[in-house]
Amino acid sequence: MRFLLILMPALLLAQAPLTTDDQKIVYALGLSVSNSLGQFDLSPAELDIIKRALTDAAAKKPAVELETWGPKIQAFAQQRGTRVAEREKSGAAAYLTKAAAEPGSVKTDSGLIYREVRAGMGESPKATDTVKVNYRGTLVNGTEFDSSYKRNMPAEFPLNGVIPCWTEGVQKMKIGGKSTLVCPSSLAYGDQGRPSIPGGATLIFDIELLEIGAAK
């Protein structure tokens, strides 16, 4: 009982609603740190060590010297990143095979899997054109990592300035058309990934082509 009484304030603090802007910003900072830690593929026990380090640093009582162990972080990140990428690519193999076999899907020589959902009209963009699109991006497990629909703001960019999957796939579309692109990591962000995208990840994009313009 005494242990529960000691623990209760911490539990109540963890569950307290975020009512001020500063609290929400600090919480967002925590989310950002969590995304950055994703590249290290940390176990629950290792995450507990991270929490311990934050507590020790705040108390100015670190258990190890940062000058000694800090320089080893980059090599550690590369090692863990390779492990994540290999696991992602292995796990996505069955998904890619299934996606290529779906009715209407076309697998190109590059490995892109393209499926037209709604036909558009007019011309298709060239790689040197600027396009305006709405899109939603997800991982193979369904996790959404980006969406112009949620921002209520279409994206506009030169088609030769994005990942190879988009450069190739969007050129197959026409204005008003909708398509799904399944992009193996080699046509997306490779083994490096992004803060919200694991290295080696296969990405799925649902894209609606709104406008085509000449390159600026």
Short mmCIF file of the C-alpha atoms (twelve columns), coordinates in Angstrom:
data_MODEL
# 
_entry.id   MODEL 
# 
loop_
_atom_site.group_PDB 
_atom_site.id 
_atom_site.type_symbol 
_atom_site.label_atom_id 
_atom_site.label_alt_id 
_atom_site.label_comp_id 
_atom_site.label_asym_id 
_atom_site.label_seq_id 
_atom_site.Cartn_x 
_atom_site.Cartn_y 
_atom_site.Cartn_z 
_atom_site.pdbx_PDB_model_num 
ATOM 1   C CA . MET A 1   0.000   0.000   0.000   1 
ATOM 2   C CA . ARG A 2   2.814   2.395   0.897   1 
ATOM 3   C CA . PHE A 3   4.395   1.696   -2.520  1 
ATOM 4   C CA . LEU A 4   1.109   2.527   -4.280  1 
ATOM 5   C CA . LEU A 5   0.818   5.797   -2.371  1 
ATOM 6   C CA . ILE A 6   4.310   6.738   -3.474  1 
ATOM 7   C CA . LEU A 7   3.622   5.770   -7.094  1 
ATOM 8   C CA . MET A 8   0.196   7.413   -7.370  1 
ATOM 9   C CA . PRO A 9   1.349   11.041  -7.865  1 
ATOM 10  C CA . ALA A 10  3.525   9.966   -10.800 1 
ATOM 11  C CA . LEU A 11  0.630   8.073   -12.369 1 
ATOM 12  C CA . LEU A 12  -1.722  11.018  -11.947 1 
ATOM 13  C CA . LEU A 13  0.874   13.342  -13.489 1 
ATOM 14  C CA . ALA A 14  1.321   11.027  -16.484 1 
ATOM 15  C CA . GLN A 15  -2.442  10.977  -17.094 1 
ATOM 16  C CA . ALA A 16  -3.081  14.665  -16.462 1 
ATOM 17  C CA . PRO A 17  -4.727  16.440  -19.425 1 
ATOM 18  C CA . LEU A 18  -2.641  18.860  -21.459 1 
ATOM 19  C CA . THR A 19  -4.407  22.172  -20.941 1 
ATOM 20  C CA . THR A 20  -1.860  24.880  -21.791 1 
ATOM 21  C CA . ASP A 21  -0.003  25.614  -25.009 1 
ATOM 22  C CA . ASP A 22  3.327   25.149  -23.238 1 
ATOM 23  C CA . GLN A 23  2.302   21.684  -22.033 1 
ATOM 24  C CA . LYS A 24  1.268   20.683  -25.538 1 
ATOM 25  C CA . ILE A 25  4.521   22.015  -27.010 1 
ATOM 26  C CA . VAL A 26  6.575   20.073  -24.466 1 
ATOM 27  C CA . TYR A 27  4.520   16.961  -25.219 1 
ATOM 28  C CA . ALA A 28  5.163   17.500  -28.947 1 
ATOM 29  C CA . LEU A 29  8.865   17.753  -28.086 1 
ATOM 30  C CA . GLY A 30  8.596   14.328  -26.503 1 
ATOM 31  C CA . LEU A 31  6.928   12.949  -29.626 1 
ATOM 32  C CA . SER A 32  9.704   14.422  -31.747 1 
ATOM 33  C CA . VAL A 33  12.344  12.795  -29.559 1 
ATOM 34  C CA . SER A 34  10.452  9.494   -29.809 1 
ATOM 35  C CA . ASN A 35  10.477  9.706   -33.613 1 
ATOM 36  C CA . SER A 36  14.208  10.395  -33.573 1 
ATOM 37  C CA . LEU A 37  14.803  7.363   -31.362 1 
ATOM 38  C CA . GLY A 38  12.956  5.138   -33.808 1 
ATOM 39  C CA . GLN A 39  16.122  4.631   -35.858 1 
ATOM 40  C CA . PHE A 40  17.739  2.842   -32.902 1 
ATOM 41  C CA . ASP A 41  15.131  0.056   -32.713 1 
ATOM 42  C CA . LEU A 42  15.173  0.192   -28.924 1 
ATOM 43  C CA . SER A 43  13.708  -2.553  -26.751 1 
ATOM 44  C CA . PRO A 44  11.476  -1.707  -23.747 1 
ATOM 45  C CA . ALA A 45  14.467  -2.304  -21.468 1 
ATOM 46  C CA . GLU A 46  16.592  0.076   -23.539 1 
ATOM 47  C CA . LEU A 47  13.849  2.707   -23.424 1 
ATOM 48  C CA . ASP A 48  13.957  2.432   -19.646 1 
ATOM 49  C CA . ILE A 49  17.677  3.241   -19.858 1 
ATOM 50  C CA . ILE A 50  16.818  6.343   -21.920 1 
ATOM 51  C CA . LYS A 51  14.376  7.451   -19.201 1 
ATOM 52  C CA . ARG A 52  17.063  6.822   -16.575 1 
ATOM 53  C CA . ALA A 53  19.545  8.928   -18.541 1 
ATOM 54  C CA . LEU A 54  17.075  11.847  -18.678 1 
ATOM 55  C CA . THR A 55  16.541  11.630  -14.931 1 
ATOM 56  C CA . ASP A 56  20.275  11.356  -14.227 1 
ATOM 57  C CA . ALA A 57  21.058  14.255  -16.557 1 
ATOM 58  C CA . ALA A 58  18.473  16.460  -14.834 1 
ATOM 59  C CA . ALA A 59  20.081  15.595  -11.503 1 
ATOM 60  C CA . LYS A 60  23.546  16.188  -13.023 1 
ATOM 61  C CA . LYS A 61  24.587  12.671  -12.013 1 
ATOM 62  C CA . PRO A 62  25.282  10.801  -15.270 1 
ATOM 63  C CA . ALA A 63  26.256  7.141   -14.965 1 
ATOM 64  C CA . VAL A 64  28.728  7.311   -17.878 1 
ATOM 65  C CA . GLU A 65  30.832  10.047  -19.460 1 
ATOM 66  C CA . LEU A 66  29.254  11.551  -22.576 1 
ATOM 67  C CA . GLU A 67  32.701  12.465  -23.911 1 
ATOM 68  C CA . THR A 68  33.640  8.773   -23.908 1 
ATOM 69  C CA . TRP A 69  30.444  7.126   -25.092 1 
ATOM 70  C CA . GLY A 70  28.827  9.867   -27.162 1 
ATOM 71  C CA . PRO A 71  31.164  9.377   -30.163 1 
ATOM 72  C CA . LYS A 72  30.018  5.748   -30.366 1 
ATOM 73  C CA . ILE A 73  26.373  6.718   -31.025 1 
ATOM 74  C CA . GLN A 74  26.750  7.145   -34.796 1 
ATOM 75  C CA . ALA A 75  28.151  3.650   -35.332 1 
ATOM 76  C CA . PHE A 76  25.463  2.248   -33.049 1 
ATOM 77  C CA . ALA A 77  22.784  4.055   -35.078 1 
ATOM 78  C CA . GLN A 78  24.138  2.641   -38.325 1 
ATOM 79  C CA . GLN A 79  24.163  -0.879  -36.905 1 
ATOM 80  C CA . ARG A 80  20.603  -0.626  -35.621 1 
ATOM 81  C CA . GLY A 81  19.448  1.133   -38.803 1 
ATOM 82  C CA . THR A 82  20.717  -1.745  -40.918 1 
ATOM 83  C CA . ARG A 83  18.820  -4.170  -38.712 1 
ATOM 84  C CA . VAL A 84  15.598  -2.181  -39.074 1 
ATOM 85  C CA . ALA A 85  15.958  -1.869  -42.856 1 
ATOM 86  C CA . GLU A 86  16.552  -5.591  -43.358 1 
ATOM 87  C CA . ARG A 87  13.559  -6.456  -41.192 1 
ATOM 88  C CA . GLU A 88  11.333  -3.978  -43.064 1 
ATOM 89  C CA . LYS A 89  12.342  -5.293  -46.480 1 
ATOM 90  C CA . SER A 90  11.891  -8.898  -45.428 1 
ATOM 91  C CA . GLY A 91  8.488   -8.154  -43.936 1 
ATOM 92  C CA . ALA A 92  7.323   -6.247  -47.026 1 
ATOM 93  C CA . ALA A 93  8.182   -8.993  -49.532 1 
ATOM 94  C CA . ALA A 94  4.832   -10.791 -49.157 1 
ATOM 95  C CA . TYR A 95  2.951   -7.485  -49.322 1 
ATOM 96  C CA . LEU A 96  4.655   -6.522  -52.586 1 
ATOM 97  C CA . THR A 97  3.847   -9.900  -54.137 1 
ATOM 98  C CA . LYS A 98  0.198   -9.608  -53.125 1 
ATOM 99  C CA . ALA A 99  -0.094  -6.002  -54.326 1 
ATOM 100 C CA . ALA A 100 1.359   -6.873  -57.744 1 
ATOM 101 C CA . ALA A 101 -1.246  -9.644  -58.140 1 
ATOM 102 C CA . GLU A 102 -4.259  -7.423  -57.423 1 
ATOM 103 C CA . PRO A 103 -6.636  -6.810  -60.380 1 
ATOM 104 C CA . GLY A 104 -5.580  -3.747  -62.336 1 
ATOM 105 C CA . SER A 105 -2.098  -3.587  -60.835 1 
ATOM 106 C CA . VAL A 106 0.933   -3.208  -63.102 1 
ATOM 107 C CA . LYS A 107 4.478   -3.840  -61.906 1 
ATOM 108 C CA . THR A 108 7.046   -1.859  -63.876 1 
ATOM 109 C CA . ASP A 109 10.667  -2.788  -64.571 1 
ATOM 110 C CA . SER A 110 11.808  -0.571  -61.686 1 
ATOM 111 C CA . GLY A 111 9.664   -2.468  -59.183 1 
ATOM 112 C CA . LEU A 112 6.930   0.174   -58.870 1 
ATOM 113 C CA . ILE A 113 3.432   -1.283  -58.523 1 
ATOM 114 C CA . TYR A 114 0.867   1.027   -60.136 1 
ATOM 115 C CA . ARG A 115 -2.903  0.714   -59.954 1 
ATOM 116 C CA . GLU A 116 -5.322  3.193   -61.485 1 
ATOM 117 C CA . VAL A 117 -8.318  3.826   -59.240 1 
ATOM 118 C CA . ARG A 118 -10.039 6.489   -61.359 1 
ATOM 119 C CA . ALA A 119 -9.109  7.525   -64.878 1 
ATOM 120 C CA . GLY A 120 -8.270  11.155  -65.536 1 
ATOM 121 C CA . MET A 121 -8.517  13.226  -68.689 1 
ATOM 122 C CA . GLY A 122 -6.112  15.136  -70.925 1 
ATOM 123 C CA . GLU A 123 -2.350  15.008  -70.900 1 
ATOM 124 C CA . SER A 124 -0.038  13.242  -68.502 1 
ATOM 125 C CA . PRO A 125 2.718   15.257  -66.804 1 
ATOM 126 C CA . LYS A 126 6.354   15.053  -67.817 1 
ATOM 127 C CA . ALA A 127 9.150   14.648  -65.306 1 
ATOM 128 C CA . THR A 128 10.058  18.318  -65.826 1 
ATOM 129 C CA . ASP A 129 6.540   19.542  -65.018 1 
ATOM 130 C CA . THR A 130 5.263   20.888  -61.730 1 
ATOM 131 C CA . VAL A 131 2.214   19.055  -60.422 1 
ATOM 132 C CA . LYS A 132 -0.411  19.730  -57.767 1 
ATOM 133 C CA . VAL A 133 -1.735  16.671  -55.964 1 
ATOM 134 C CA . ASN A 134 -3.644  15.440  -52.984 1 
ATOM 135 C CA . TYR A 135 -2.226  12.316  -51.425 1 
ATOM 136 C CA . ARG A 136 -2.153  9.968   -48.463 1 
ATOM 137 C CA . GLY A 137 0.929   7.931   -47.526 1 
ATOM 138 C CA . THR A 138 0.892   4.782   -45.399 1 
ATOM 139 C CA . LEU A 139 3.196   1.970   -44.344 1 
ATOM 140 C CA . VAL A 140 2.362   -1.652  -45.143 1 
ATOM 141 C CA . ASN A 141 0.851   -2.031  -41.655 1 
ATOM 142 C CA . GLY A 142 -1.634  0.753   -42.419 1 
ATOM 143 C CA . THR A 143 0.070   3.473   -40.360 1 
ATOM 144 C CA . GLU A 144 -0.462  6.853   -41.996 1 
ATOM 145 C CA . PHE A 145 2.700   8.979   -42.035 1 
ATOM 146 C CA . ASP A 146 1.550   11.871  -44.222 1 
ATOM 147 C CA . SER A 147 -1.635  13.269  -45.749 1 
ATOM 148 C CA . SER A 148 -2.367  16.454  -47.653 1 
ATOM 149 C CA . TYR A 149 -6.059  15.735  -47.049 1 
ATOM 150 C CA . LYS A 150 -5.594  16.118  -43.303 1 
ATOM 151 C CA . ARG A 151 -3.746  19.394  -43.820 1 
ATOM 152 C CA . ASN A 152 -6.481  20.496  -46.234 1 
ATOM 153 C CA . MET A 153 -3.676  21.747  -48.463 1 
ATOM 154 C CA . PRO A 154 -2.676  20.073  -51.756 1 
ATOM 155 C CA . ALA A 155 1.037   19.654  -52.394 1 
ATOM 156 C CA . GLU A 156 2.769   21.275  -55.370 1 
ATOM 157 C CA . PHE A 157 6.254   20.335  -56.535 1 
ATOM 158 C CA . PRO A 158 8.456   19.641  -59.577 1 
ATOM 159 C CA . LEU A 159 7.972   15.993  -60.479 1 
ATOM 160 C CA . ASN A 160 11.708  15.413  -60.910 1 
ATOM 161 C CA . GLY A 161 12.361  16.647  -57.376 1 
ATOM 162 C CA . VAL A 162 10.644  13.859  -55.440 1 
ATOM 163 C CA . ILE A 163 11.264  10.158  -54.743 1 
ATOM 164 C CA . PRO A 164 11.686  8.000   -57.887 1 
ATOM 165 C CA . CYS A 165 8.413   6.196   -57.230 1 
ATOM 166 C CA . TRP A 166 6.484   9.446   -57.597 1 
ATOM 167 C CA . THR A 167 8.470   10.672  -60.580 1 
ATOM 168 C CA . GLU A 168 7.657   7.471   -62.452 1 
ATOM 169 C CA . GLY A 169 4.151   6.828   -61.177 1 
ATOM 170 C CA . VAL A 170 2.611   10.294  -61.455 1 
ATOM 171 C CA . GLN A 171 3.721   10.499  -65.099 1 
ATOM 172 C CA . LYS A 172 1.238   7.694   -65.777 1 
ATOM 173 C CA . MET A 173 -1.678  9.774   -64.444 1 
ATOM 174 C CA . LYS A 174 -3.955  12.367  -66.017 1 
ATOM 175 C CA . ILE A 175 -5.690  15.361  -64.427 1 
ATOM 176 C CA . GLY A 176 -8.550  14.289  -62.189 1 
ATOM 177 C CA . GLY A 177 -7.259  10.744  -61.976 1 
ATOM 178 C CA . LYS A 178 -6.585  8.770   -58.825 1 
ATOM 179 C CA . SER A 179 -3.981  6.045   -58.507 1 
ATOM 180 C CA . THR A 180 -2.263  3.941   -55.885 1 
ATOM 181 C CA . LEU A 181 1.512   3.610   -55.958 1 
ATOM 182 C CA . VAL A 182 3.218   0.842   -54.014 1 
ATOM 183 C CA . CYS A 183 6.839   1.849   -53.660 1 
ATOM 184 C CA . PRO A 184 9.578   -0.550  -52.541 1 
ATOM 185 C CA . SER A 185 12.229  1.146   -50.439 1 
ATOM 186 C CA . SER A 186 14.634  1.326   -53.382 1 
ATOM 187 C CA . LEU A 187 12.198  3.763   -55.048 1 
ATOM 188 C CA . ALA A 188 11.388  5.633   -51.831 1 
ATOM 189 C CA . TYR A 189 13.729  6.546   -48.960 1 
ATOM 190 C CA . GLY A 190 16.048  3.541   -49.093 1 
ATOM 191 C CA . ASP A 191 17.684  2.153   -45.982 1 
ATOM 192 C CA . GLN A 192 17.914  5.602   -44.387 1 
ATOM 193 C CA . GLY A 193 14.192  6.252   -43.999 1 
ATOM 194 C CA . ARG A 194 12.813  9.418   -42.437 1 
ATOM 195 C CA . PRO A 195 11.786  10.334  -38.860 1 
ATOM 196 C CA . SER A 196 8.303   8.858   -39.385 1 
ATOM 197 C CA . ILE A 197 9.377   6.242   -41.955 1 
ATOM 198 C CA . PRO A 198 11.580  3.268   -41.004 1 
ATOM 199 C CA . GLY A 199 14.610  2.523   -43.153 1 
ATOM 200 C CA . GLY A 200 13.850  -0.108  -45.779 1 
ATOM 201 C CA . ALA A 201 10.113  0.609   -45.623 1 
ATOM 202 C CA . THR A 202 7.767   -0.057  -48.537 1 
ATOM 203 C CA . LEU A 203 5.382   2.888   -48.919 1 
ATOM 204 C CA . ILE A 204 1.839   3.083   -50.294 1 
ATOM 205 C CA . PHE A 205 0.555   6.354   -51.744 1 
ATOM 206 C CA . ASP A 206 -3.009  7.143   -52.782 1 
ATOM 207 C CA . ILE A 207 -2.641  10.095  -55.153 1 
ATOM 208 C CA . GLU A 208 -5.082  12.416  -56.901 1 
ATOM 209 C CA . LEU A 209 -3.617  14.561  -59.697 1 
ATOM 210 C CA . LEU A 210 -5.210  18.019  -59.600 1 
ATOM 211 C CA . GLU A 211 -3.135  20.211  -61.914 1 
ATOM 212 C CA . ILE A 212 -0.138  20.166  -64.242 1 
ATOM 213 C CA . GLY A 213 2.026   23.218  -64.754 1 
ATOM 214 C CA . ALA A 214 5.305   24.004  -66.453 1 
ATOM 215 C CA . ALA A 215 8.422   23.854  -64.324 1 
ATOM 216 C CA . LYS A 216 9.110   27.109  -62.489 1 
# 
